């Protein structure tokens, strides 16, 4: 796996860790829930359990990619590439689901999906 593909995968993973922090740790803060299009604290309180769950999904995807990168660099390249490809593919597919629900989510979908898509493209090109 090329260093550039690994770099894109790591950036994708770090973004998903950030999503975890926003969704699972900081979600009660108005500046955070407003980023998700919510209009009131009452709305945020209703969505909070789902955001918590979603945040952990993002964390687990990120950890899978990071473990894959570690495996690539410690002699288990085939297993590592498989983990990175799986994690990045899940990220890209989630971004497609996001934009398919509402076109106004295109910018968020690009943030979520572009780095893992670039990583996957470089893996496939090899």
Rosetta constraint file for C-alpha pairs under 8 A:
AtomPair CA 1 CA 5 HARMONIC 6.53 0.50
AtomPair CA 1 CA 6 HARMONIC 6.79 0.50
AtomPair CA 1 CA 72 HARMONIC 7.28 0.50
AtomPair CA 1 CA 77 HARMONIC 7.77 0.50
AtomPair CA 1 CA 81 HARMONIC 6.90 0.50
AtomPair CA 1 CA 123 HARMONIC 6.34 0.50
AtomPair CA 1 CA 126 HARMONIC 7.93 0.50
AtomPair CA 2 CA 6 HARMONIC 6.26 0.50
AtomPair CA 2 CA 122 HARMONIC 7.55 0.50
AtomPair CA 2 CA 123 HARMONIC 7.50 0.50
AtomPair CA 3 CA 7 HARMONIC 6.03 0.50
AtomPair CA 4 CA 8 HARMONIC 6.32 0.50
AtomPair CA 4 CA 119 HARMONIC 7.62 0.50
AtomPair CA 4 CA 122 HARMONIC 7.78 0.50
AtomPair CA 5 CA 9 HARMONIC 6.18 0.50
AtomPair CA 5 CA 118 HARMONIC 7.15 0.50
AtomPair CA 5 CA 119 HARMONIC 4.40 0.50
AtomPair CA 5 CA 120 HARMONIC 7.31 0.50
AtomPair CA 5 CA 122 HARMONIC 5.55 0.50
AtomPair CA 5 CA 123 HARMONIC 6.53 0.50
AtomPair CA 6 CA 10 HARMONIC 6.08 0.50
AtomPair CA 6 CA 69 HARMONIC 6.63 0.50
AtomPair CA 6 CA 119 HARMONIC 6.78 0.50
AtomPair CA 7 CA 11 HARMONIC 6.22 0.50
AtomPair CA 7 CA 119 HARMONIC 7.76 0.50
AtomPair CA 8 CA 12 HARMONIC 6.14 0.50
AtomPair CA 8 CA 115 HARMONIC 5.24 0.50
AtomPair CA 8 CA 116 HARMONIC 6.38 0.50
AtomPair CA 8 CA 118 HARMONIC 6.48 0.50
AtomPair CA 8 CA 119 HARMONIC 5.16 0.50
AtomPair CA 9 CA 13 HARMONIC 6.15 0.50
AtomPair CA 9 CA 65 HARMONIC 6.83 0.50
AtomPair CA 9 CA 66 HARMONIC 8.00 0.50
AtomPair CA 9 CA 84 HARMONIC 7.18 0.50
AtomPair CA 9 CA 88 HARMONIC 6.98 0.50
AtomPair CA 9 CA 115 HARMONIC 6.56 0.50
AtomPair CA 9 CA 116 HARMONIC 5.60 0.50
AtomPair CA 9 CA 119 HARMONIC 5.46 0.50
AtomPair CA 10 CA 14 HARMONIC 6.10 0.50
AtomPair CA 10 CA 65 HARMONIC 7.27 0.50
AtomPair CA 10 CA 66 HARMONIC 6.60 0.50
AtomPair CA 10 CA 69 HARMONIC 7.75 0.50
AtomPair CA 11 CA 15 HARMONIC 6.16 0.50
AtomPair CA 11 CA 115 HARMONIC 6.71 0.50
AtomPair CA 12 CA 16 HARMONIC 6.33 0.50
AtomPair CA 12 CA 62 HARMONIC 7.49 0.50
AtomPair CA 12 CA 88 HARMONIC 7.69 0.50
AtomPair CA 12 CA 112 HARMONIC 7.41 0.50
AtomPair CA 12 CA 113 HARMONIC 7.88 0.50
AtomPair CA 12 CA 115 HARMONIC 5.22 0.50
AtomPair CA 12 CA 116 HARMONIC 5.55 0.50
AtomPair CA 13 CA 17 HARMONIC 6.28 0.50
AtomPair CA 13 CA 61 HARMONIC 7.31 0.50
AtomPair CA 13 CA 62 HARMONIC 4.19 0.50
AtomPair CA 13 CA 63 HARMONIC 7.19 0.50
AtomPair CA 13 CA 65 HARMONIC 6.29 0.50
AtomPair CA 13 CA 66 HARMONIC 6.75 0.50
AtomPair CA 14 CA 18 HARMONIC 6.28 0.50
AtomPair CA 14 CA 62 HARMONIC 6.83 0.50
AtomPair CA 15 CA 19 HARMONIC 6.28 0.50
AtomPair CA 15 CA 112 HARMONIC 7.45 0.50
AtomPair CA 16 CA 20 HARMONIC 6.18 0.50
AtomPair CA 16 CA 58 HARMONIC 5.23 0.50
AtomPair CA 16 CA 59 HARMONIC 6.13 0.50
AtomPair CA 16 CA 61 HARMONIC 7.47 0.50
AtomPair CA 16 CA 62 HARMONIC 5.71 0.50
AtomPair CA 16 CA 112 HARMONIC 7.65 0.50
AtomPair CA 17 CA 21 HARMONIC 6.33 0.50
AtomPair CA 17 CA 58 HARMONIC 6.64 0.50
AtomPair CA 17 CA 59 HARMONIC 5.32 0.50
AtomPair CA 17 CA 62 HARMONIC 6.25 0.50
AtomPair CA 18 CA 22 HARMONIC 6.25 0.50
AtomPair CA 19 CA 23 HARMONIC 5.94 0.50
AtomPair CA 19 CA 55 HARMONIC 6.21 0.50
AtomPair CA 19 CA 58 HARMONIC 6.66 0.50
AtomPair CA 19 CA 59 HARMONIC 7.85 0.50
AtomPair CA 20 CA 24 HARMONIC 5.53 0.50
AtomPair CA 20 CA 25 HARMONIC 7.35 0.50
AtomPair CA 20 CA 52 HARMONIC 7.96 0.50
AtomPair CA 20 CA 54 HARMONIC 7.62 0.50
AtomPair CA 20 CA 55 HARMONIC 3.97 0.50
AtomPair CA 20 CA 56 HARMONIC 6.00 0.50
AtomPair CA 20 CA 57 HARMONIC 7.90 0.50
AtomPair CA 20 CA 58 HARMONIC 5.74 0.50
AtomPair CA 20 CA 59 HARMONIC 5.53 0.50
AtomPair CA 21 CA 25 HARMONIC 5.03 0.50
AtomPair CA 21 CA 26 HARMONIC 6.18 0.50
AtomPair CA 21 CA 55 HARMONIC 7.09 0.50
AtomPair CA 22 CA 26 HARMONIC 4.88 0.50
AtomPair CA 22 CA 27 HARMONIC 5.52 0.50
AtomPair CA 22 CA 32 HARMONIC 6.50 0.50
AtomPair CA 22 CA 55 HARMONIC 7.50 0.50
AtomPair CA 23 CA 27 HARMONIC 5.06 0.50
AtomPair CA 23 CA 48 HARMONIC 7.86 0.50
AtomPair CA 23 CA 51 HARMONIC 5.06 0.50
AtomPair CA 23 CA 52 HARMONIC 5.56 0.50
AtomPair CA 23 CA 54 HARMONIC 7.00 0.50
AtomPair CA 23 CA 55 HARMONIC 4.87 0.50
AtomPair CA 24 CA 51 HARMONIC 6.33 0.50
AtomPair CA 24 CA 52 HARMONIC 4.22 0.50
AtomPair CA 24 CA 53 HARMONIC 7.36 0.50
AtomPair CA 24 CA 54 HARMONIC 7.82 0.50
AtomPair CA 24 CA 55 HARMONIC 5.17 0.50
AtomPair CA 24 CA 56 HARMONIC 7.02 0.50
AtomPair CA 25 CA 52 HARMONIC 7.73 0.50
AtomPair CA 26 CA 32 HARMONIC 6.70 0.50
AtomPair CA 27 CA 32 HARMONIC 5.61 0.50
AtomPair CA 27 CA 33 HARMONIC 5.69 0.50
AtomPair CA 27 CA 44 HARMONIC 7.76 0.50
AtomPair CA 27 CA 48 HARMONIC 6.85 0.50
AtomPair CA 27 CA 51 HARMONIC 7.53 0.50
AtomPair CA 28 CA 32 HARMONIC 7.19 0.50
AtomPair CA 28 CA 33 HARMONIC 6.75 0.50
AtomPair CA 28 CA 41 HARMONIC 7.81 0.50
AtomPair CA 28 CA 44 HARMONIC 6.94 0.50
AtomPair CA 28 CA 45 HARMONIC 7.52 0.50
AtomPair CA 28 CA 48 HARMONIC 7.52 0.50
AtomPair CA 29 CA 33 HARMONIC 6.44 0.50
AtomPair CA 30 CA 34 HARMONIC 5.86 0.50
AtomPair CA 30 CA 41 HARMONIC 7.13 0.50
AtomPair CA 31 CA 35 HARMONIC 6.60 0.50
AtomPair CA 32 CA 36 HARMONIC 7.08 0.50
AtomPair CA 33 CA 37 HARMONIC 6.86 0.50
AtomPair CA 33 CA 38 HARMONIC 5.77 0.50
AtomPair CA 33 CA 44 HARMONIC 6.21 0.50
AtomPair CA 34 CA 38 HARMONIC 5.00 0.50
AtomPair CA 34 CA 39 HARMONIC 6.38 0.50
AtomPair CA 38 CA 43 HARMONIC 6.26 0.50
AtomPair CA 38 CA 44 HARMONIC 6.38 0.50
AtomPair CA 39 CA 43 HARMONIC 6.71 0.50
AtomPair CA 39 CA 44 HARMONIC 7.91 0.50
AtomPair CA 40 CA 44 HARMONIC 6.33 0.50
AtomPair CA 41 CA 45 HARMONIC 6.04 0.50
AtomPair CA 42 CA 46 HARMONIC 6.44 0.50
AtomPair CA 43 CA 47 HARMONIC 6.32 0.50
AtomPair CA 44 CA 48 HARMONIC 5.74 0.50
AtomPair CA 45 CA 49 HARMONIC 7.93 0.50
AtomPair CA 47 CA 51 HARMONIC 6.15 0.50
AtomPair CA 48 CA 52 HARMONIC 6.06 0.50
AtomPair CA 49 CA 53 HARMONIC 6.41 0.50
AtomPair CA 50 CA 54 HARMONIC 6.12 0.50
AtomPair CA 51 CA 55 HARMONIC 5.92 0.50
AtomPair CA 52 CA 56 HARMONIC 6.46 0.50
AtomPair CA 53 CA 57 HARMONIC 6.48 0.50
AtomPair CA 54 CA 58 HARMONIC 6.37 0.50
AtomPair CA 55 CA 59 HARMONIC 6.25 0.50
AtomPair CA 56 CA 60 HARMONIC 6.09 0.50
AtomPair CA 57 CA 61 HARMONIC 6.26 0.50
AtomPair CA 58 CA 62 HARMONIC 6.19 0.50
AtomPair CA 59 CA 63 HARMONIC 6.12 0.50
AtomPair CA 60 CA 64 HARMONIC 6.13 0.50
AtomPair CA 61 CA 65 HARMONIC 6.37 0.50
AtomPair CA 61 CA 87 HARMONIC 5.39 0.50
AtomPair CA 61 CA 88 HARMONIC 7.90 0.50
AtomPair CA 61 CA 90 HARMONIC 7.61 0.50
AtomPair CA 61 CA 91 HARMONIC 7.49 0.50
AtomPair CA 62 CA 66 HARMONIC 6.18 0.50
AtomPair CA 62 CA 87 HARMONIC 7.17 0.50
AtomPair CA 63 CA 67 HARMONIC 5.95 0.50
AtomPair CA 64 CA 68 HARMONIC 6.08 0.50
AtomPair CA 64 CA 83 HARMONIC 6.14 0.50
AtomPair CA 64 CA 84 HARMONIC 6.87 0.50
AtomPair CA 64 CA 87 HARMONIC 6.01 0.50
AtomPair CA 65 CA 69 HARMONIC 6.23 0.50
AtomPair CA 65 CA 83 HARMONIC 6.06 0.50
AtomPair CA 65 CA 84 HARMONIC 4.55 0.50
AtomPair CA 65 CA 85 HARMONIC 7.85 0.50
AtomPair CA 65 CA 86 HARMONIC 7.98 0.50
AtomPair CA 65 CA 87 HARMONIC 5.41 0.50
AtomPair CA 65 CA 88 HARMONIC 7.03 0.50
AtomPair CA 66 CA 70 HARMONIC 6.22 0.50
AtomPair CA 66 CA 84 HARMONIC 7.54 0.50
AtomPair CA 67 CA 71 HARMONIC 6.16 0.50
AtomPair CA 67 CA 80 HARMONIC 7.19 0.50
AtomPair CA 67 CA 83 HARMONIC 7.47 0.50
AtomPair CA 68 CA 72 HARMONIC 6.17 0.50
AtomPair CA 68 CA 79 HARMONIC 7.08 0.50
AtomPair CA 68 CA 80 HARMONIC 3.86 0.50
AtomPair CA 68 CA 81 HARMONIC 6.14 0.50
AtomPair CA 68 CA 82 HARMONIC 7.29 0.50
AtomPair CA 68 CA 83 HARMONIC 4.83 0.50
AtomPair CA 68 CA 84 HARMONIC 5.04 0.50
AtomPair CA 69 CA 73 HARMONIC 6.38 0.50
AtomPair CA 69 CA 80 HARMONIC 5.89 0.50
AtomPair CA 69 CA 81 HARMONIC 7.38 0.50
AtomPair CA 69 CA 84 HARMONIC 6.68 0.50
AtomPair CA 70 CA 74 HARMONIC 6.21 0.50
AtomPair CA 70 CA 80 HARMONIC 7.09 0.50
AtomPair CA 71 CA 75 HARMONIC 6.42 0.50
AtomPair CA 71 CA 76 HARMONIC 5.02 0.50
AtomPair CA 71 CA 77 HARMONIC 6.02 0.50
AtomPair CA 71 CA 79 HARMONIC 6.83 0.50
AtomPair CA 71 CA 80 HARMONIC 4.57 0.50
AtomPair CA 71 CA 81 HARMONIC 8.00 0.50
AtomPair CA 72 CA 76 HARMONIC 5.50 0.50
AtomPair CA 72 CA 77 HARMONIC 4.02 0.50
AtomPair CA 72 CA 78 HARMONIC 7.22 0.50
AtomPair CA 72 CA 79 HARMONIC 7.41 0.50
AtomPair CA 72 CA 80 HARMONIC 4.64 0.50
AtomPair CA 72 CA 81 HARMONIC 6.39 0.50
AtomPair CA 73 CA 77 HARMONIC 6.94 0.50
AtomPair CA 76 CA 80 HARMONIC 6.03 0.50
AtomPair CA 77 CA 81 HARMONIC 5.95 0.50
AtomPair CA 78 CA 82 HARMONIC 6.22 0.50
AtomPair CA 79 CA 83 HARMONIC 6.29 0.50
AtomPair CA 80 CA 84 HARMONIC 6.17 0.50
AtomPair CA 81 CA 85 HARMONIC 5.94 0.50
AtomPair CA 82 CA 86 HARMONIC 6.05 0.50
AtomPair CA 83 CA 87 HARMONIC 6.10 0.50
AtomPair CA 84 CA 88 HARMONIC 5.94 0.50
AtomPair CA 85 CA 89 HARMONIC 5.82 0.50
AtomPair CA 85 CA 120 HARMONIC 6.37 0.50
AtomPair CA 86 CA 90 HARMONIC 6.20 0.50
AtomPair CA 87 CA 91 HARMONIC 6.34 0.50
AtomPair CA 88 CA 92 HARMONIC 6.23 0.50
AtomPair CA 88 CA 116 HARMONIC 4.77 0.50
AtomPair CA 88 CA 117 HARMONIC 7.00 0.50
AtomPair CA 88 CA 119 HARMONIC 7.44 0.50
AtomPair CA 88 CA 120 HARMONIC 6.81 0.50
AtomPair CA 89 CA 93 HARMONIC 6.10 0.50
AtomPair CA 89 CA 116 HARMONIC 7.10 0.50
AtomPair CA 89 CA 117 HARMONIC 7.50 0.50
AtomPair CA 89 CA 120 HARMONIC 7.34 0.50
AtomPair CA 90 CA 94 HARMONIC 6.04 0.50
AtomPair CA 91 CA 95 HARMONIC 6.24 0.50
AtomPair CA 91 CA 112 HARMONIC 6.85 0.50
AtomPair CA 91 CA 113 HARMONIC 5.99 0.50
AtomPair CA 91 CA 116 HARMONIC 6.60 0.50
AtomPair CA 92 CA 96 HARMONIC 6.34 0.50
AtomPair CA 92 CA 112 HARMONIC 7.30 0.50
AtomPair CA 92 CA 113 HARMONIC 4.62 0.50
AtomPair CA 92 CA 114 HARMONIC 7.47 0.50
AtomPair CA 92 CA 116 HARMONIC 6.33 0.50
AtomPair CA 92 CA 117 HARMONIC 6.15 0.50
AtomPair CA 93 CA 97 HARMONIC 6.25 0.50
AtomPair CA 93 CA 113 HARMONIC 7.85 0.50
AtomPair CA 94 CA 98 HARMONIC 6.14 0.50
AtomPair CA 94 CA 113 HARMONIC 7.73 0.50
AtomPair CA 95 CA 99 HARMONIC 6.36 0.50
AtomPair CA 95 CA 108 HARMONIC 7.95 0.50
AtomPair CA 95 CA 109 HARMONIC 4.65 0.50
AtomPair CA 95 CA 110 HARMONIC 7.12 0.50
AtomPair CA 95 CA 112 HARMONIC 5.77 0.50
AtomPair CA 95 CA 113 HARMONIC 5.19 0.50
AtomPair CA 96 CA 100 HARMONIC 6.01 0.50
AtomPair CA 96 CA 109 HARMONIC 6.86 0.50
AtomPair CA 96 CA 113 HARMONIC 7.78 0.50
AtomPair CA 97 CA 101 HARMONIC 6.36 0.50
AtomPair CA 98 CA 102 HARMONIC 7.06 0.50
AtomPair CA 98 CA 105 HARMONIC 6.54 0.50
AtomPair CA 98 CA 106 HARMONIC 7.89 0.50
AtomPair CA 98 CA 109 HARMONIC 6.10 0.50
AtomPair CA 99 CA 103 HARMONIC 5.33 0.50
AtomPair CA 99 CA 104 HARMONIC 7.36 0.50
AtomPair CA 99 CA 105 HARMONIC 5.22 0.50
AtomPair CA 99 CA 106 HARMONIC 5.31 0.50
AtomPair CA 99 CA 109 HARMONIC 5.82 0.50
AtomPair CA 101 CA 105 HARMONIC 7.94 0.50
AtomPair CA 102 CA 106 HARMONIC 7.87 0.50
AtomPair CA 105 CA 109 HARMONIC 5.98 0.50
AtomPair CA 106 CA 110 HARMONIC 6.12 0.50
AtomPair CA 107 CA 111 HARMONIC 6.35 0.50
AtomPair CA 108 CA 112 HARMONIC 6.14 0.50
AtomPair CA 109 CA 113 HARMONIC 5.82 0.50
AtomPair CA 109 CA 114 HARMONIC 7.99 0.50
AtomPair CA 110 CA 114 HARMONIC 5.28 0.50
AtomPair CA 111 CA 115 HARMONIC 7.64 0.50
AtomPair CA 112 CA 116 HARMONIC 7.99 0.50
AtomPair CA 113 CA 117 HARMONIC 6.01 0.50
AtomPair CA 114 CA 118 HARMONIC 6.17 0.50
AtomPair CA 115 CA 119 HARMONIC 6.28 0.50
AtomPair CA 116 CA 120 HARMONIC 6.11 0.50
AtomPair CA 117 CA 121 HARMONIC 6.06 0.50
AtomPair CA 118 CA 122 HARMONIC 6.28 0.50
AtomPair CA 119 CA 123 HARMONIC 6.31 0.50
AtomPair CA 120 CA 124 HARMONIC 6.08 0.50
AtomPair CA 121 CA 125 HARMONIC 6.04 0.50
AtomPair CA 122 CA 126 HARMONIC 6.42 0.50
